[in-house]
Structure formats: structure tokens, C-alpha cells
Amino acid sequence: MKREGISIAKERWAFKGKRRKYHAEAKRKNPLVYKEAVRLLKEKESVMNIHCETVLTRNTIYMIKKELNDK
């Protein structure tokens, strides 16, 4: 039942999924964390070190890294 509703919403472009918490246009403390992760990635820090220094999960760091490489 739920899957059917999601598939119908996707067809209408109403279902967009979960919003990203850490991105360049984020509000409050989130842009600071994002900018710190970007800075550390540009300094060639490892994902594990960034994970230990920030509150970000490794998957989030990999997403940010991919986003930077795509630009």
C-alpha cells in the first residue's frame, strides 16, 4: 500500500525523498560542519580522520567528496 503511494507520488514528481542536512546552503550550524569537511577534503585528509573530527558519518563525507569532484 505504501509502496504504491510512493510510486504514484514519484510519477507526479511529488515525492522527493529526504532532504540533505549538510550542504552549502544549509542553515544554523550545519554549514559550518559542511565547510569544515570541504576544507579537510581539499587538504587531502582521509575520510576516517574527517569522521573522527566532525559529527559527519563516513557516507555523508563520501557524498560531499563526490559532489566536489562533480563540480
Order of alpha helices (4+ residues) and beta strands (2+ residues): alpha-alpha-alpha-alpha
